[in-house]
Amino acid sequence: MSFEEIYSQYKQDVFNYILSLTGSSSEAEELLAESFFRAFIGFYAFRGDSSVKTWLFSIARHVFFQHIRRKGRTVYIEDTVIYQIQSQSELIQPDASDNTLLFELVSRLLGQKDERSRTVFRMRLDGYSFKEIGEKVGISESSARVLEHRIRIYLQKELKKEGYGNGEE
């Protein structure tokens, strides 16, 4: 598959994912361009260890967090964990003791949830749309949204109980 075909096939999915992170279509457009630029640069090094879509979403996620840091915005620990729990990034370093404890805590908290809820949450982390999640899990799109939202709220509440204060990193 050529890069042009990849761009055509995944542009809207990546845009929607970035839009869900930023809440701003103008920021999403800017970050979409940056994400595909980085993907283009790394295209020939892509080994296929994951799907193309997962690879693109990973790039977009990293571009998003770099954008937040450049803007000097507050990064909330819950959001960082939610979007980074399955990948090692500059924001969550599993070899740093505080972050290791946080990573383990979130993993333990997710382990207390049923398999369907964990699947919905992890698929959302990987950038799947709620429609795709619903189809895979056998539930409606709106049910997938509700499950993901409940887990997000649950994690935020439990992290606060564990001493992550007001949630700021």
N, C-alpha and C positions, 0 to 999 in steps of 0.2 A: 504494500500500500504506500502510495506517495504521500509526502507531507501535505500537499494540497488536498488530497482526499481526506486525510486525517482532520485537517482544518475544517473542511466542509462538513464532515460527519459530526464533529464534536464541539464546534464553535458555540452553538446555542446551549449545550449542556454545561460547558465550562462557564459561559456567561451567567447562566442561571445560578450556578454554584457560587460564583464570586458575588453576584448580587445578593444572595442569601447571607453572605458574610458581611458585606458593606452596607446594604440597605440603600445604596445610591447607584443609579444607573450610569451616571457619568464616571464615578470611581470604578465601577465594574468594567466599563468600556476600556478605561485606561489600564486596569490590571489585566484584562483579557489580552490586550495587545502585548503587554510585558510578558505574560505567561506564554503566549505562543511564540514570542521572540526567543525566549529561553528554551522552549521545546524545539524550535527550529535549530538552534545552536547545538543542542544535545541529541538531535534526532538520530544521527548515525551511531551514537554511542548507546542508544536504547537497546537493552539486551532482551527484552520481552519477559522479564521475571514477573511482571504483572501485566494486566490488560493495558492497552493504550489509554483507555479512559481513566483508569486508576493513576497511571503515570502523569497524565495531564492534570488531574485534580491535585495530585501531590505538588506539582510545580505551582499551580495556582494558589494552593494553601501557603506555600513558602513565600510566594510573591506578596500575598495578603499580609502576612505577619511582618515582612520587611517594610511594607508600606506603612503599617501602623507605627512601627518604630521610627521611621523617617519623619512621620508627622508629629512625633512626640506625644501621641495619644496614650492614654492609660490602657494597659493590657490587663484584663481581668483574668485571674488565675483559672476560674471555672471555664471560660471560653478557651483558654490556652489548652487546658486538659481535654476538653471536649473535642477540639479539632486536632489535637496532637497525640492523643493517647496511643494510637497505633503506629506512630512514626516517631523516630528520634529526630528532633529538630534542634535548632539553636535555642528554642525557648524551653524545651523539656529535655534535659540531659540526664539519661538514666544513670550515669556514673557519678553525678553529684548527689550527695546524701539526702539533702532536703527534697530534691526532685524525685529521687528514687522512692522515698517514703510516700510522696504524693502520688506517684505513678502506681505504687503498690496499693495505696488506699483506694484509688479510683478503680483499679482492677478488682479489688476485693468487693467494693460496692456494686460494681457491675455484675460480679459473680453471684450476688444475692438476688438478682433479677432472673425471671424465667428466660428460657432459650429464645423464644420469639421476640421478647423485648430487646435482648442483647443483639439479636440478628438485625432488627430494625435499626438500632442505634449504630452498630458497626457499619452497616450498609450506608447509612447517612454520612458517617465519617468518611467513607470511601467515595462520597460524592454522588451516590445514586439518587435519582429523583424519588419523591414519595410514590409516584405512580409505579416506578420500577420495583420499589421495595414492596409495595402492596401486592403486585403480581407475583413476586418471588415467594413471599411469605403466605400468600393466600388470604389477604385481607384487603379492605378498601383503602384507597389513597388517603382518605380522611382519618381512618383508623391508624394508619402508619404515622401520620402527622401527630395524632394524639399521643401515641406510644412514645415517639421520640421526644415530644415536649415534656411528658411526664418524667422520663428518665433525666432529661436536662435539669428540671426543677429539683428532682430527687438528689442529683449530684450536687447542685448548688447548696441545697439545704444541709446535706450531710457534710460537705466540705466546711461550711460555716461552723457546724457543730464541732468539727475536729480542730477548730482554731485557725481557720484561714480568714478570720476577721471579716472585713468588709469586702473581701474578694480581690483586693488589688494585689498585683504581683510585686 
